[in-house]
Structures are given as C-alpha cells and as structure tokens.
Amino acid sequence: MNENHDRPPRLAAWLARLCLHEVDADVVLGDLEETYGALHRRYGPAAARRWYWSQVLRSFPHLLTRTFYWSTVMLKNYVKIALRNFKKHKGYAFINGAGLAAGLTCFLLIALYVQYERSYDAYHQNADRLYRMTYEDPTAFYQGSNHYAMTPVMLAQALREEIPEVETATVLDPDEMLVRHGDQHFFEDGLWADAHLLDVFTFPLVRGRPEAALSEPDGVLITERLAAKYFGADDPMGKVLEIDEVGAFTVTGVLQDIPENSHFHFDFVAPIQRRPGYERAAQNWGNTSFRTYFMLQPGLAVSRLEDKFAALSKKYHPDREDPAQAIHYVAQPLTKIHLYSALHFEIENNSDVRYLYILAAIAAIILLLACINYMNLASARAAGRAAEVGLRKVVGAHRMQIVKQFIGESMLLSLGAVVLAMGAVYLLLPVFNALVDRPLAVDLFEDGTLLGGVLLLGLLVGLVAGSYPAFYMAALSPVQVLKGSPGKGAGGSRLRNVLVTLQFTASIVLVIATVVVVQQLHYIQSKKLGYNKAQVVVVPVADAEVRAQYETIKAELMTHPSVVKATVFNQPPTNITSSSGADWEGKPDDRKASMHLTTVDYDFVDFFEIEVIEGRAFSRDFAADAEGAYLVNETAARLIGGASVLGKPLRLWTGEAPIVGVMKDFHYQPLHEPIRPFALYLNPQRLRYVAAKIRPEDFPATLAFIEKTMQAFSPDYPFDYYFLDEAFDRLYVAEQKMGQILGVFTVLALGIACLGLFGLGAYAAEQRTREIGVRKVLGASVGGIVLLLSKDFTRLVGIAFVVAAPVAYFAMSRWLEDFAYRVDISWWIFLLAGSLALAIALVTVSYQSIKAALADPVESLRYE
C-alpha cells in the first residue's frame, strides 16, 4: 500500500497544527497519525478519516481556547519586557517615541489637508456625473493655452435639447452686486442662474420648494448667512431685496450655506433672464461670458460625446468652417476643477494638484525619517540585548517568536506615539489652518473610519520601523552571543549608514527647495514690473451716476495734501484679463490675433509711471484723443509690425481708433504669464475704480478723507478700498503658502534627523568608551577624539549632499517652469544647504563626542 494513502487528511492535520502549541504539536500529531494508520489498515480509509476529523473537531474549541490563552500569556510577557526596556533605556525610548510622534503629527496634518483638497465639489449628490463645459479657441493669438472656462449663454439649452445623453444642464454667471434692504446695503457675491441650477447641483433648500424656487422672474434664493444678515430672526420668505441697477426681488427660498470646499461660492441666486445684457447675449454665440454645467446620464462616459460637441460647434459657429479654426467644446469633471484647472476666467482661484503631490511627498519623507530613526537606534542597540536573545534561543525560542517580540515592542511604541501625535494634532490644528488657509477639522470619536485609519497607520509604522531590527535580532547566533561576540558583522553598520544618508539626502533636498521657493517669491516681490504700485489706494465704484463725475471726484481727492495723484480705470494693472480680437490695416485675413486691454483716463500712464518709448501718452492737448485713442505695448507693436505703428488704426471691441504711442512692456498679469500684446484705450466713462497715490505720513487720516469724499458722491453705496501692492501679493498666495509650509516642515525634518543622529552619536561614543579611555591615557587631545567620533557622520553627510544636489535641481527646475519670469538656481544655494546639513550634523554629534572626550579615562577603563 502506498504510504501517502495511510496519511491523515491534509486539511484536518493543518487545522490541528494551527491550533496546537508549538511544543506539543509534533507529539500530538504523531499520536493521531499513528492511530489513524492503524484504523486505516483495520477498518478502511473512510472510517479512519471520520475518526480523525471527529478528533480534530471535538478538540477544536479546546485547542482554540488554549491557543488564545498562550497567545495572551505571550503578549503579556512581550508587553512587560517592552515596558521594562523602555524604562531601562529612557533616553532611547524618548528619542524613538518623540521622532515617531513628530513624524506622525506632520503626516496626519498634511493628510487632513490633502483629504480636504480632494473633497472639493464631491458633496454634490451626483458629483461623478457632473461636468463643466469649457471651450478652446485655436485662433486666439498670444493667449497662452487658449482654453477658457466661459461659454455662450445658449449652450446649456442646446445641450439639453440636442444631446440625449445629457440629463440636464444649467447656465450661470457669478457677479458681485449691491444688495439693499431698508437702510442696509452691502456688496454681495451672487449668481445669475437659470431654473435648472438645483437640478444639476446639490444646494439644499431649508425653506421653499425646489421646483418653484427659480421659476419666478422676480424671485431670489438667499443663503442662511444672508438671511441672518438682512432679516435676523425674522422669516425671510416673501421679503423683498433690491439689487442695484436691476430692481426688486422677492425671497422664494433659503439655501444652506455653500460649503467651503466648493470651487465657487455665492450668497444669493437671481434669474439669469434679469441679468443686464442677457437678451443681447442670448442672440450671440460669440458672447462667451457665462458658465455652463451639465449632468450626464448614468453609466455613460463623457468621451463618447466628443463628436456631438463638435457638431454643436459646427452648427452654432458656422464662420469657423476651417477645422484648424473650429471652436472646441471640452467637458471637465466637476470634482477635478479645483486641483486640475487653471483656465482663463476661472470663477475663483483654484489650487494645483502638483502642490498636493509636493505636500504628500513631504509627509511621506518626514514619516520615513522617523521610521529610519527607530531602525537605526534599535539595530544599534542590538549588542545590549544580545544576551537576552541568546538565552531565549537556548531555552527553545523560535526565530518568529523573537521577531514577534521585537515587532510587538515597535508597535507598542508606535501606538504610544499615535496617542501623542493625535494630541499634538488637536493642539496644532488652529495654527496649521491659519498656515494653509483651510477650515480643517478632526473628530476621532465621531469618525470611525478616521479612527481606524489612524490606528492602522500606527500599526503600519510600527511594523515598518520594527521589521529590520526584529529580523536582525532574530538572526543573532546564540553561540556567538554566549561567546561574547554578537553581531559584529559589517552588514548592520552598512545599513545604518545607508539609512542616515537617506535621512540627510531628504533633509538637504527640502532645504534647497525651501531656499529656491523663498528666492522666487522675493524675486516676484522685488522685480521691476514696469509701473509703480507703491502707496496706491484703489476704491471700487459701483454707482453709474458717480462714474460720470470722475473728473470732479479726482479734483476733490487732490485737495488733500497727502493725495499726490489720482486716476480712474476699468481694471487694475496688477491683473488685466479683458481681451479682444484685434484687427489692423495690413493684417492677413487668415491670421487671427487678440490683445488684452483695459480702458483708462488721461492720467493713467503718468499715475503709474509707465514709460512711453515712442509717440506720446494720452493728452488733453489733443482734442482727437477724446474720440478714442490707443496706447500699445512693445509686444503689440511687434505683432502689428512695420517700421512704426504710430497713427495706424487699431480695431478692438472698444472700437476703432489710432495708436498714439508705444509703452515699454510692463507686467499687467502675474509673472507666471509672459507679457503679451496689450493696449490701453482712452475712455474714462468705462471706469470701475478710482485710485489715489498717497503719502505714507498719515495713512489713517488720508483714508478717512478718501472715505468721506466717496461717501459724499455716493452715500447709498458702502465704501470699500484696498492697497494695490497687497492685491499684487495676493496673486501669489499659493506660492507664499507653499514657501511657509516648506519652511516649517523642513525644520521639522531636520529636527527628526538630528534626533536620530543624536542617539546614534551617543551609542557610538558608548561603544567606544574603552578605546577613548586608552587614547586619552596615551595623550590624545579632546579635539582629536571629537574628530575621530565625528568623521564617519561627516562622510555620510557628504554622500547625502552628492545624491541630493541633482535631485533637488531637477525638482526645482520643474517647479520654476510654471513662471515665465524666474530666478536661476545658483550654486550658492547648494553650498548653503550642504553646509547647513553638515553644521547641524557636527553640532549634534559633537555634543556626545565632547562629553565622551572629557570623561575621566580611569572611569572609562573601569567601566569596561
């Protein structure tokens, strides 16, 4: 008979071995197998298998109980030993615990921020089916990507009626408007929207009926915030609000406040049919001043609609028959807008997913640095626990039992670090919120998923950090241990050197990145823009009647001794976005061109000290200027071409007029963008802002005078103002925040690396106590001993610098590509980062080295 036929069922034997204690397993299974063989020969295989399974199943509860008991005993033993070791080596336990807690704190804070940024617009009920329609115009010349977030007003209706796959669509237009109720009047952020708004978006109504909310032409929806602001505790339903220059509206519903994690915000919604200029825009598919959103039918991919979008373009833009000039309608997933969209005319400034990647990388690096600290210190301390491991092996401990013990210690320490980290997160969250400008919140007791994730992270960190030390300790030979020479191979030392090098490589990269970001921000703030933005107060003007009195307002402002100059304009020079198709005599018919432009008064050029390099500025001495005139920049002059553009008629949407001068190029948009063709048009009637250049001696008194003057002309409008240089700084908020975040976390990364280096330095000095004593007896100096103990770490920092320099150069070169105007990455930045890392390493290690060098050699030798 074949031997295999006498063997018990494999599954039953495996279950029995799984539940038996390791010491008893071979004996018990041997007895069972022997009996099984006897039954198999006497009664046959079926009876033998029944008996064997009955024995396993009858014993299974007892075996499980016994296994659980022994596991509990062993776990209790492991915890007891771990706590004793923590107590015995408080310094190392503190360094490891503090490093892990700091790394986990940074990781959790950044994880909260990343999670919040990824949650934008996801609160809508059908967020995965919602899209924003955008368009690309390949004929727009010098317009960057030529990709716009705005569309024609009639596109939403065309989508609903002509593309069956579109379930519904809505059109909207955000606008800041003056809202009145009684004697209250404030500028509010609102939307003009059609009746399909609530069919597309999930903006819950707390009062009113969704189906009737936007159906009335004089109805308006307001948010809870606006209702409390204007009506207090009164019921707002049926109350009347007046929107300036439009008329009265009746409140037909109250919306919940718009969540912060939305890519656009508003406080009221009015019917788009009441928007000034709507009827004219509804007849013109070339008017792209609106935003279109649509909901796709369930289960469909938007890529299937590309041909139908192209058909809409062909139908409603018949003047673009040439495929090279055709308008392209492009659908963007709603949940991708905040992180992946930077189109022309976004409703609000979006974030950039690349910054999220940078932060996520920083979080991972800092957590990895903390884990490396633990690995280094735990493996370096192996000699101190070698005897313990050797004795355990001699009395029968298996390798996996040793591994479980040391990984358990690591997890125990990691879970303690998690508790400390969560406390730190609660304490630091308000500061971190101010740093990233987000309303982040955390509540472990209400969010079970978050609590489970944090605990799982703690266990994972413990597993990663403790894996190498555990297997390293488990591999120690008991013979070598008992002979007094445990773990003297070079493998552990080499790995520790590699890990220390990785720590300082990451730290040096972060230092270089921080310096480059700060340098670029300084370059932006100090670069000559081509105009003077200092000491300029800008006052928005909403009253159309006041706009007609601009000369009188300017003259009144100039009566104050601290007001040096005054001017009016349609868009401030910090960020001019208005553009127009451009035409001029001699331009080829097949060449499309466009220019940015804004309307200004006579004093704009002198006010901002813009240099005119050819021709002249606008002047009251030339009566023809009052009929319309253009000033163009150098880039526009080159576009138009010819020996001179002076006197040539230029046609933009503002009308046809001659070019009277050429300005030196100046930065009228953020420095991310190159200077493009640009024109100023003399038409002070189209003003939206009044600006005054004031002396710095007495800002409060001068601002009070400006407010009094504007209130005298416009008593029914709230006074508002801002400083132009502050508006300029706001263009680079994302970069400023990134610089601050990089700075903070770079310091933390260096601190965590220093913690580990401090522990390794102390251990190295302790291991070489006898050598130091002998050297001192033989006449070695303190400096020589410090150099001896420091040179190895210095070499590791040097290797880290060689690795970090090219990595940092590549990464920061890619980041700087986002700026049309940027700094060069200078050699001194790398020298600074390397020197800083070396200085920090030397200071950290030298403390322990000097302490060891100053010790009494007699005590050192007695210690040994």
C-alpha positions, 0 to 999 in steps of 0.5 A, spaced: 500 500 500 502 506 498 504 510 504 501 517 502 494 513 502 495 511 510 496 519 511 491 523 515 487 528 511 491 534 509 486 539 511 484 536 518 492 535 520 493 543 518 487 545 522 490 541 528 497 544 527 494 551 527 491 550 533 496 546 537 502 549 541 508 549 538 511 544 543 506 539 543 504 539 536 509 534 533 507 529 539 500 530 538 500 529 531 504 523 531 499 520 536 493 521 531 497 519 525 499 513 528 492 511 530 489 513 524 494 508 520 492 503 524 484 504 523 486 505 516 489 498 515 483 495 520 477 498 518 478 502 511 480 509 509 473 512 510 472 510 517 479 512 519 478 519 516 471 520 520 475 518 526 480 523 525 476 529 523 471 527 529 478 528 533 480 534 530 473 537 531 471 535 538 478 538 540 477 544 536 474 549 541 479 546 546 485 547 542 482 554 540 481 556 547 488 554 549 491 557 543 488 564 545 490 563 552 498 562 550 497 567 545 495 572 551 500 569 556 505 571 550 503 578 549 503 579 556 510 577 557 512 581 550 508 587 553 512 587 560 519 586 557 517 592 552 515 596 558 521 594 562 526 596 556 523 602 555 524 604 562 531 601 562 533 605 556 529 612 557 533 616 553 532 611 547 525 610 548 524 618 548 528 619 542 524 613 538 517 615 541 518 623 540 521 622 532 515 617 531 510 622 534 513 628 530 513 624 524 506 622 525 503 629 527 506 632 520 503 626 516 496 626 519 496 634 518 498 634 511 493 628 510 487 632 513 489 637 508 490 633 502 483 629 504 480 636 504 483 638 497 480 632 494 473 633 497 472 639 493 465 639 489 464 631 491 458 633 496 454 634 490 449 628 490 451 626 483 458 629 483 461 623 478 456 625 473 457 632 473 461 636 468 463 643 466 463 645 459 469 649 457 471 651 450 478 652 446 479 657 441 485 655 436 485 662 433 486 666 439 493 669 438 498 670 444 493 667 449 497 662 452 493 655 452 487 658 449 482 654 453 477 658 457 472 656 462 466 661 459 461 659 454 455 662 450 449 663 454 445 658 449 449 652 450 446 649 456 439 649 452 442 646 446 445 641 450 439 639 453 435 639 447 440 636 442 444 631 446 440 625 449 445 623 453 445 629 457 440 629 463 440 636 464 444 642 464 444 649 467 447 656 465 450 661 470 454 667 471 457 669 478 457 677 479 458 681 485 452 686 486 449 691 491 444 688 495 439 693 499 434 692 504 431 698 508 437 702 510 442 696 509 446 695 503 452 691 502 456 688 496 454 681 495 457 675 491 451 672 487 449 668 481 445 669 475 442 662 474 437 659 470 431 654 473 435 648 472 441 650 477 438 645 483 437 640 478 444 639 476 447 641 483 446 639 490 444 646 494 439 644 499 433 648 500 431 649 508 425 653 506 421 653 499 420 648 494 425 646 489 421 646 483 418 653 484 424 656 487 427 659 480 421 659 476 419 666 478 422 672 474 422 676 480 424 671 485 431 670 489 434 664 493 438 667 499 443 663 503 442 662 511 448 667 512 444 672 508 438 671 511 441 672 518 444 678 515 438 682 512 432 679 516 435 676 523 430 672 526 425 674 522 422 669 516 425 671 510 420 668 505 416 673 501 421 679 503 423 683 498 431 685 496 433 690 491 439 689 487 442 695 484 441 697 477 436 691 476 430 692 481 426 688 486 426 681 488 422 677 492 425 671 497 422 664 494 427 660 498 433 659 503 439 655 501 444 652 506 450 655 506 455 653 500 460 649 503 467 651 503 470 646 499 466 648 493 470 651 487 465 657 487 461 660 492 455 665 492 450 668 497 444 669 493 441 666 486 437 671 481 434 669 474 439 669 469 433 672 464 434 679 469 441 679 468 443 686 464 445 684 457 442 677 457 437 678 451 443 681 447 447 675 449 442 670 448 442 672 440 450 671 440 454 665 440 460 669 440 458 672 447 462 667 451 461 670 458 457 665 462 458 658 465 455 652 463 454 645 467 451 639 465 449 632 468 450 626 464 446 620 464 448 614 468 453 609 466 455 613 460 462 616 459 463 623 457 468 621 451 463 618 447 460 625 446 466 628 443 463 628 436 456 631 438 460 637 441 463 638 435 457 638 431 454 643 436 460 647 434 459 646 427 452 648 427 452 654 432 459 657 429 458 656 422 464 662 420 469 657 423 468 652 417 476 651 417 477 645 422 484 648 424 479 654 426 473 650 429 471 652 436 472 646 441 467 644 446 471 640 452 467 637 458 471 637 465 469 633 471 466 637 476 470 634 482 477 635 478 476 643 477 479 645 483 486 641 483 486 640 475 484 647 472 487 653 471 483 656 465 482 663 463 476 666 467 476 661 472 470 663 477 475 663 483 482 661 484 483 654 484 489 650 487 494 645 483 494 638 484 502 638 483 502 642 490 498 636 493 503 631 490 509 636 493 505 636 500 504 628 500 511 627 498 513 631 504 509 627 509 511 621 506 519 623 507 518 626 514 514 619 516 520 615 513 525 619 517 522 617 523 521 610 521 529 610 519 530 613 526 527 607 530 531 602 525 537 605 526 537 606 534 534 599 535 539 595 530 544 599 534 542 597 540 542 590 538 549 588 542 545 590 549 540 585 548 544 580 545 544 576 551 537 576 552 536 573 545 541 568 546 538 565 552 531 565 549 534 561 543 537 556 548 531 555 552 527 553 545 525 560 542 523 560 535 526 565 530 518 568 529 517 568 536 523 573 537 521 577 531 514 577 534 517 580 540 521 585 537 515 587 532 510 587 538 515 592 542 515 597 535 508 597 535 507 598 542 511 604 541 508 606 535 501 606 538 504 610 544 506 615 539 499 615 535 496 617 542 501 623 542 501 625 535 493 625 535 494 630 541 499 634 538 494 634 532 488 637 536 493 642 539 496 644 532 490 644 528 488 652 529 495 654 527 496 649 521 489 652 518 491 659 519 498 656 515 494 653 509 488 657 509 483 651 510 477 650 515 480 643 517 477 639 522 478 632 526 473 628 530 476 621 532 470 619 536 465 621 531 469 618 525 470 611 525 473 610 519 478 616 521 479 612 527 481 606 524 485 609 519 489 612 524 490 606 528 492 602 522 497 607 520 500 606 527 500 599 526 503 600 519 509 604 522 510 600 527 511 594 523 515 598 518 520 601 523 520 594 527 521 589 521 529 590 520 531 590 527 526 584 529 529 580 523 536 582 525 535 580 532 532 574 530 538 572 526 543 573 532 547 566 533 546 564 540 553 561 540 556 567 538 552 571 543 554 566 549 561 567 546 561 574 547 561 576 540 554 578 537 553 581 531 559 584 529 558 583 522 559 589 517 552 588 514 548 592 520 553 598 520 552 598 512 545 599 513 545 604 518 549 608 514 545 607 508 539 609 512 542 616 515 544 618 508 537 617 506 535 621 512 540 627 510 539 626 502 531 628 504 533 633 509 538 637 504 533 636 498 527 640 502 532 645 504 534 647 497 527 647 495 525 651 501 531 656 499 529 656 491 521 657 493 523 663 498 528 666 492 522 666 487 517 669 491 522 675 493 524 675 486 516 676 484 516 681 490 522 685 488 522 685 480 521 691 476 514 690 473 514 696 469 509 701 473 509 703 480 504 700 485 507 703 491 502 707 496 496 706 491 489 706 494 484 703 489 476 704 491 471 700 487 465 704 484 459 701 483 454 707 482 453 709 474 451 716 476 458 717 480 462 714 474 460 720 470 463 725 475 470 722 475 473 728 473 470 732 479 471 726 484 479 726 482 479 734 483 476 733 490 481 727 492 487 732 490 485 737 495 488 733 500 495 734 501 497 727 502 493 725 495 499 726 490 495 723 484 489 720 482 486 716 476 480 712 474 480 705 470 476 699 468 481 694 471 487 694 475 494 693 472 496 688 477 491 683 473 488 685 466 484 679 463 479 683 458 481 681 451 479 682 444 480 680 437 484 685 434 484 687 427 489 692 423 490 695 416 495 690 413 493 684 417 492 677 413 485 675 413 487 668 415 491 670 421 487 671 427 490 675 433 487 678 440 490 683 445 488 684 452 486 691 454 483 695 459 480 702 458 483 708 462 483 716 463 488 721 461 492 720 467 493 713 467 500 712 464 503 718 468 499 715 475 503 709 474 509 711 471 509 707 465 514 709 460 512 711 453 518 709 448 515 712 442 509 717 440 506 720 446 501 718 452 494 720 452 493 728 452 488 733 453 492 737 448 489 733 443 482 734 442 482 727 437 484 723 443 477 724 446 474 720 440 478 714 442 485 713 442 490 707 443 496 706 447 500 699 445 505 695 448 512 693 445 509 686 444 503 689 440 507 693 436 511 687 434 505 683 432 502 689 428 509 690 425 512 695 420 517 700 421 512 704 426 505 703 428 504 710 430 497 713 427 495 706 424 488 704 426 487 699 431 480 695 431 478 692 438 471 691 441 472 698 444 472 700 437 476 703 432 481 708 433 489 710 432 495 708 436 498 714 439 504 711 442 508 705 444 509 703 452 515 699 454 512 692 456 510 692 463 507 686 467 499 687 467 498 679 469 502 675 474 509 673 472 507 666 471 504 669 464 509 672 459 507 679 457 503 679 451 500 684 446 496 689 450 493 696 449 490 701 453 484 705 450 482 712 452 475 712 455 474 714 462 466 713 462 468 705 462 471 706 469 470 701 475 475 704 480 478 710 482 485 710 485 489 715 489 497 715 490 498 717 497 503 719 502 505 714 507 505 720 513 498 719 515 495 713 512 489 713 517 487 720 516 488 720 508 483 714 508 478 717 512 478 723 507 478 718 501 472 715 505 468 721 506 469 724 499 466 717 496 461 717 501 459 724 499 458 722 491 455 716 493 452 715 500 447 709 498 453 705 496 458 702 502 465 704 501 470 699 500 478 700 498 484 696 498 492 697 497 494 695 490 501 692 492 497 687 497 492 685 491 499 684 487 501 679 493 495 676 493 496 673 486 501 669 489 498 666 495 499 659 493 506 660 492 507 664 499 503 658 502 507 653 499 514 657 501 511 657 509 509 650 509 516 648 506 519 652 511 516 649 517 516 642 515 523 642 513 525 644 520 521 639 522 525 634 518 531 636 520 529 636 527 527 628 526 534 627 523 538 630 528 534 626 533 536 620 530 543 622 529 543 624 536 542 617 539 546 614 534 552 619 536 551 617 543 551 609 542 557 610 538 561 614 543 558 608 548 561 603 544 567 606 544 568 608 551 574 603 552 578 605 546 577 613 548 579 611 555 586 608 552 587 614 547 586 619 552 591 615 557 596 615 551 595 623 550 590 624 545 587 631 545 579 632 546 579 635 539 582 629 536 577 624 539 571 629 537 574 628 530 575 621 530 567 620 533 565 625 528 568 623 521 564 617 519 557 622 520 561 627 516 562 622 510 555 620 510 553 627 510 557 628 504 554 622 500 547 625 502 549 632 499 552 628 492 545 624 491 541 630 493 544 636 489 541 633 482 535 631 485 533 637 488 535 641 481 531 637 477 525 638 482 526 645 482 527 646 475 520 643 474 517 647 479 520 654 476 517 652 469 510 654 471 513 662 471 515 665 465 519 670 469 524 666 474 530 666 478 536 661 476 538 656 481 545 658 483 550 654 486 550 658 492 544 655 494 547 648 494 553 650 498 548 653 503 544 647 504 550 642 504 553 646 509 547 647 513 546 639 513 553 638 515 553 644 521 547 641 524 550 634 523 557 636 527 553 640 532 549 634 534 554 629 534 559 633 537 555 634 543 556 626 545 563 626 542 565 632 547 562 629 553 565 622 551 572 626 550 572 629 557 570 623 561 575 621 566 579 615 562 580 611 569 572 611 569 572 609 562 577 603 563 573 601 569 567 601 566 569 596 561 
